[in-house]
Amino acid sequence: MIFRYVPYLLLGLTLSLNAPTPLRAQSVSAKSTTTDVAAQRLQQELERIAQLAKGKVGVCALHLESGKQISLNSQDRFAMASTVKVAIATELFKQIEQGKLSMMTMTDLKPSDLHPGSGTLEVLFAKPGVQLSVQNLLELMMVISDNSATDILLRLVGGTQAVQNRLNALGIQGMSVDRSIIQLIADLDGVTLPPADQWTLGFYNNLDKNITPEARKASQANFKNDQRDTSTPEAMVNLLAQIYRGKAIQPASRDTLLAVMQRCRGGLNRLKGFLPPETLVAHKTGSLDGNATDDVGIITLPGDAGHIAIAVFVGPSPQPLAEREATIAHVARTIYDYFLFQPPVTSAPGK
């Protein structure tokens, strides 16, 4: 018997398409040459906040209306963790626009598709014959960061090379998509994956529990120097800006994706942590224990103050999760206040 899930009913969520008005294209690399006191104090404050993480912090924030950019280690590489799902979603929507896939494309759930970090789907794998739509899988990937849903979508769009080709076509430099989520986690854990045709229900947990503490520690040490599946904060903001401006994907696709990202359930203490209640944030978090604590997205400022595309990456850090998340929250609020109270001059219409 085939179980089919009606779009959005899987998570009990309602789609809202109240996305911001599309903007005229501007260069993501535009930087302010302003040397005012407020800008200097902002930079000093970001550097002070970054010290709370006791590890490298990368920040890039772009005021989308004016092109003014704020940076801290913005061209250094950081592990993307699940923020890579923004790039996967971009390629997914592009293929939907090209007619290669649709939101109602159905796919079977197979035992080999159950990967670590897959809460909701774990229950469904016990039911033979379950199918999910692309729409369902997108919700799972972006809202609750389900890793099984992510790797299924990654397979449907043609793998990591298809995603990387899309980034290359958009001219995004500094972002590398190299592995499936299960392969990335296996490399972090020190697990050697067997051939995919040997993946059965629960196989990963059986492999993982046999890894010695010494082997796991060595794998994590190697992971810190691995340049695969990394991004600079500037590259991630470039992608976010192109999505928002309707350049990476069409405006209708953009509206749908941002609406899904506004419902992201994770990271309540990250970008959104210290922002005023009801602030609209379309975002995606990423976490790899103490190796990566990330949050990226688009913040809507109140009134006519505009929008901020922002990426904050916290690299390997010995600090507890709460401290790493608070670092991101402090950074986001500082930048939010700066653009709200020191509004940059925006370009005139048609310029």
C-alpha positions as CSV (number, residue, x, y, z in Angstrom):
1,M,0.0,0.0,0.0
2,I,1.3,3.5,-0.9
3,F,1.1,6.2,1.7
4,R,1.0,9.6,0.1
5,Y,1.5,12.8,2.1
6,V,-0.4,15.9,1.1
7,P,1.9,18.9,0.8
8,Y,2.5,20.7,4.1
9,L,0.3,18.3,6.1
10,L,3.4,16.3,7.1
11,L,4.5,19.1,9.4
12,G,1.1,20.6,10.0
13,L,2.3,23.9,8.5
14,T,0.6,26.5,6.3
15,L,2.5,28.2,3.5
16,S,2.6,32.0,3.6
17,L,3.8,33.8,0.5
18,N,4.2,37.2,2.1
19,A,7.8,37.6,0.9
20,P,9.3,41.0,0.5
21,T,9.1,42.9,-2.8
22,P,11.8,42.0,-5.2
23,L,14.7,44.4,-5.5
24,R,16.7,45.8,-8.4
25,A,20.0,44.0,-8.9
26,Q,23.0,45.5,-7.1
27,S,26.5,44.2,-6.7
28,V,26.9,41.9,-3.7
29,S,30.5,42.9,-3.4
30,A,29.7,46.6,-3.0
31,K,31.3,47.9,0.2
32,S,30.8,51.2,2.0
33,T,33.8,53.6,2.1
34,T,32.3,55.5,5.0
35,T,34.7,56.1,7.8
36,D,32.2,57.5,10.2
37,V,32.4,56.9,13.9
38,A,29.4,54.6,13.9
39,A,30.9,52.3,11.4
40,Q,34.2,52.2,13.3
41,R,32.4,51.4,16.5
42,L,30.4,48.7,14.8
43,Q,33.6,47.0,13.6
44,Q,35.1,47.2,17.1
45,E,32.0,45.8,18.7
46,L,31.9,42.9,16.3
47,E,35.5,42.1,17.1
48,R,34.7,42.3,20.8
49,I,31.6,40.0,20.5
50,A,33.6,37.5,18.4
51,Q,35.9,36.9,21.3
52,L,33.0,35.4,23.3
53,A,33.1,32.3,21.1
54,K,36.8,31.6,21.8
55,G,37.1,30.5,18.2
56,K,37.1,32.1,14.8
57,V,33.9,33.9,13.9
58,G,33.0,34.8,10.4
59,V,30.5,37.5,9.6
60,C,29.1,39.0,6.4
61,A,26.0,41.3,6.4
62,L,24.7,43.0,3.3
63,H,22.1,45.8,3.4
64,L,20.2,44.7,0.3
65,E,18.7,48.1,-0.6
66,S,21.9,50.1,-0.4
67,G,24.6,47.5,-1.0
68,K,26.5,48.4,2.2
69,Q,28.4,45.4,3.5
70,I,29.7,44.6,7.0
71,S,32.5,42.0,7.3
72,L,34.6,40.1,9.8
73,N,36.7,37.3,8.5
74,S,34.3,37.3,5.6
75,Q,36.6,35.6,3.2
76,D,37.8,32.8,5.5
77,R,36.4,29.3,5.1
78,F,34.0,27.8,7.6
79,A,32.2,24.4,7.7
80,M,28.7,25.0,6.3
81,A,27.1,22.1,8.1
82,S,23.3,22.3,7.3
83,T,23.4,25.8,5.9
84,V,24.5,24.0,2.6
85,K,20.8,23.2,2.3
86,V,20.2,26.7,1.0
87,A,22.4,25.8,-2.0
88,I,20.6,22.5,-2.5
89,A,17.2,24.2,-2.4
90,T,18.4,26.7,-5.0
91,E,19.3,23.9,-7.4
92,L,16.1,22.1,-6.6
93,F,14.0,25.2,-7.5
94,K,16.0,25.8,-10.7
95,Q,15.2,22.2,-11.8
96,I,11.5,22.7,-11.0
97,E,11.6,25.9,-13.1
98,Q,13.2,23.9,-16.0
99,G,10.5,21.3,-15.7
100,K,12.9,18.5,-14.7
101,L,11.1,18.1,-11.3
102,S,7.9,19.4,-9.7
103,M,6.7,20.0,-6.2
104,M,4.5,17.0,-6.6
105,T,7.2,14.6,-7.8
106,M,6.9,11.5,-5.6
107,T,9.7,9.4,-4.3
108,D,9.8,6.1,-2.4
109,L,11.4,6.0,1.0
110,K,13.9,3.1,1.1
111,P,15.7,1.7,4.1
112,S,19.0,3.0,2.7
113,D,17.6,6.5,2.8
114,L,17.4,6.7,6.6
115,H,20.4,8.7,7.6
116,P,21.6,10.2,11.0
117,G,19.7,13.3,12.1
118,S,16.3,12.4,10.6
119,G,13.8,12.6,13.5
120,T,10.4,12.8,11.8
121,L,11.2,10.5,8.9
122,E,12.6,7.8,11.2
123,V,9.0,6.8,12.1
124,L,7.9,6.6,8.5
125,F,10.7,4.3,7.5
126,A,9.0,1.6,9.6
127,K,6.0,1.7,7.1
128,P,6.8,-0.1,3.8
129,G,5.7,1.6,0.7
130,V,5.7,5.2,2.0
131,Q,6.1,8.0,-0.7
132,L,6.8,11.6,-0.1
133,S,6.6,14.6,-2.5
134,V,9.4,17.0,-3.3
135,Q,7.3,19.6,-1.4
136,N,7.2,17.4,1.7
137,L,11.0,16.8,1.5
138,L,11.7,20.5,1.0
139,E,9.7,21.3,4.2
140,L,11.6,18.6,6.1
141,M,15.0,19.7,4.9
142,M,14.5,23.4,5.5
143,V,12.2,23.6,8.5
144,I,13.5,20.8,10.8
145,S,16.8,20.2,8.9
146,D,16.1,16.5,8.3
147,N,19.2,14.9,6.9
148,S,17.4,11.9,5.2
149,A,15.1,14.3,3.3
150,T,18.2,16.4,2.3
151,D,20.1,13.4,0.8
152,I,17.0,12.3,-1.1
153,L,16.6,15.7,-2.6
154,L,20.3,15.8,-3.3
155,R,20.0,12.6,-5.2
156,L,17.0,13.8,-7.1
157,V,18.8,16.9,-8.4
158,G,21.8,15.0,-9.5
159,G,24.2,15.0,-6.6
160,T,26.7,17.5,-5.2
161,Q,28.2,18.3,-8.7
162,A,24.9,19.6,-9.9
163,V,24.7,21.9,-6.9
164,Q,28.3,23.1,-7.4
165,N,27.6,23.7,-11.1
166,R,24.7,26.0,-10.1
167,L,26.9,28.0,-7.8
168,N,29.6,28.3,-10.5
169,A,26.9,29.4,-13.0
170,L,25.9,32.1,-10.5
171,G,29.5,33.3,-10.2
172,I,29.6,32.4,-6.5
173,Q,33.2,31.8,-5.4
174,G,34.2,30.6,-2.0
175,M,31.6,27.9,-1.5
176,S,32.3,24.2,-2.1
177,V,29.6,21.4,-2.0
178,D,31.4,18.1,-2.0
179,R,29.6,15.4,0.0
180,S,26.2,14.1,0.9
181,I,25.1,14.8,4.5
182,I,25.6,11.2,5.5
183,Q,29.2,11.1,4.1
184,L,30.0,14.4,5.8
185,I,28.8,13.1,9.2
186,A,30.6,9.8,8.6
187,D,33.9,11.6,8.0
188,L,33.4,13.6,11.2
189,D,32.5,10.5,13.2
190,G,35.3,8.4,11.7
191,V,32.8,5.9,10.2
192,T,33.8,4.1,7.0
193,L,30.6,3.7,4.9
194,P,30.0,0.4,3.0
195,P,28.7,0.5,-0.6
196,A,25.3,2.1,-0.7
197,D,23.6,-1.2,-1.7
198,Q,24.5,-2.5,1.7
199,W,22.8,0.3,3.6
200,T,20.0,-1.1,5.6
201,L,17.7,0.3,8.3
202,G,19.9,1.3,11.3
203,F,23.2,0.4,9.6
204,Y,24.8,3.7,10.5
205,N,24.2,3.4,14.2
206,N,25.7,0.0,14.3
207,L,28.8,1.2,12.6
208,D,29.1,4.3,14.8
209,K,28.9,2.6,18.1
210,N,32.0,0.5,17.2
211,I,34.2,3.6,16.7
212,T,36.8,4.0,19.5
213,P,37.1,7.3,21.3
214,E,40.7,7.6,19.9
215,A,39.5,7.1,16.3
216,R,36.7,9.6,16.7
217,K,39.0,12.2,18.2
218,A,41.4,11.8,15.3
219,S,38.6,12.1,12.7
220,Q,37.4,15.3,14.4
221,A,40.9,16.7,14.4
222,N,41.2,16.0,10.6
223,F,37.8,17.5,10.0
224,K,38.9,20.9,11.3
225,N,41.4,21.2,8.4
226,D,39.0,19.8,5.7
227,Q,38.2,22.4,3.1
228,R,35.3,20.4,1.7
229,D,31.8,21.5,2.3
230,T,32.9,24.9,3.4
231,S,32.0,28.5,2.6
232,T,33.1,32.0,3.2
233,P,30.5,34.2,4.9
234,E,30.7,36.5,1.8
235,A,29.9,33.6,-0.6
236,M,26.9,32.6,1.5
237,V,25.6,36.2,1.5
238,N,26.2,36.4,-2.2
239,L,23.9,33.3,-2.7
240,L,21.2,34.8,-0.3
241,A,21.3,38.1,-2.1
242,Q,20.9,36.4,-5.5
243,I,18.0,34.4,-4.2
244,Y,16.3,37.5,-2.7
245,R,16.7,39.5,-5.9
246,G,15.2,36.8,-8.1
247,K,18.5,36.2,-9.9
248,A,19.4,32.7,-8.6
249,I,15.8,31.5,-9.0
250,Q,12.6,33.1,-10.3
251,P,10.7,35.5,-8.0
252,A,7.8,32.9,-7.5
253,S,10.4,30.3,-6.4
254,R,12.1,32.9,-4.2
255,D,8.8,33.6,-2.5
256,T,8.2,30.0,-1.8
257,L,11.7,29.3,-0.5
258,L,11.8,32.3,1.8
259,A,8.4,31.4,3.2
260,V,9.7,28.0,4.1
261,M,12.9,29.5,5.6
262,Q,10.7,31.8,7.8
263,R,9.4,28.7,9.5
264,C,12.8,27.2,10.4
265,R,12.4,25.6,13.8
266,G,16.0,25.6,14.8
267,G,18.3,28.3,16.0
268,L,15.8,30.3,18.1
269,N,18.8,31.5,20.1
270,R,21.0,32.4,17.1
271,L,20.1,35.1,14.6
272,K,16.7,35.5,16.2
273,G,17.9,35.3,19.7
274,F,18.1,39.0,20.7
275,L,16.0,40.5,17.9
276,P,12.7,42.2,18.8
277,P,9.8,39.7,18.9
278,E,8.0,39.2,15.6
279,T,11.1,40.2,13.6
280,L,10.8,38.4,10.2
281,V,13.8,36.2,9.7
282,A,14.1,33.7,6.8
283,H,17.0,31.5,7.8
284,K,18.8,28.2,7.9
285,T,21.0,26.9,10.8
286,G,23.9,24.5,10.7
287,S,25.6,22.6,13.5
288,L,28.4,20.0,13.8
289,D,28.8,19.8,17.6
290,G,31.6,22.2,18.5
291,N,33.1,22.2,15.0
292,A,30.4,24.5,13.5
293,T,27.7,26.7,14.8
294,D,26.1,28.6,12.0
295,D,23.0,30.6,11.0
296,V,22.4,32.4,7.7
297,G,19.4,34.2,6.3
298,I,17.6,37.4,5.5
299,I,16.4,39.8,8.3
300,T,13.6,42.2,7.6
301,L,14.1,45.5,9.3
302,P,11.0,47.4,10.6
303,G,9.3,50.1,8.5
304,D,11.1,51.1,5.4
305,A,14.6,50.4,6.8
306,G,15.2,47.5,4.4
307,H,16.6,44.0,4.6
308,I,19.8,42.4,5.6
309,A,21.3,39.2,4.1
310,I,23.5,37.8,6.8
311,A,25.8,34.8,7.5
312,V,27.4,34.2,10.8
313,F,29.7,31.2,11.2
314,V,31.3,30.1,14.4
315,G,34.2,27.7,13.8
316,P,35.7,25.1,16.1
317,S,35.1,26.3,19.7
318,P,35.4,24.8,23.2
319,Q,32.6,27.0,24.4
320,P,29.2,25.5,25.4
321,L,26.5,25.6,22.8
322,A,24.7,28.4,24.6
323,E,27.8,30.7,24.4
324,R,28.3,30.0,20.7
325,E,24.7,30.7,20.0
326,A,24.8,33.9,22.1
327,T,27.7,35.1,20.0
328,I,25.6,34.8,16.8
329,A,22.7,36.5,18.5
330,H,24.8,39.4,19.7
331,V,26.3,39.8,16.2
332,A,22.9,39.8,14.6
333,R,21.4,42.4,17.0
334,T,24.4,44.7,16.7
335,I,24.1,44.7,12.9
336,Y,20.3,45.0,13.1
337,D,20.6,48.1,15.3
338,Y,23.3,49.6,13.1
339,F,21.3,49.5,9.9
340,L,18.1,50.5,11.7
341,F,19.6,53.6,13.4
342,Q,22.4,54.4,10.9
343,P,20.4,53.9,7.7
344,P,22.7,53.9,4.6
345,V,21.8,55.9,1.6
346,T,19.9,53.8,-0.9
347,S,20.2,54.0,-4.7
348,A,17.7,56.1,-6.5
349,P,15.0,54.3,-8.6
350,G,16.4,53.1,-11.9
351,K,20.1,53.6,-10.9
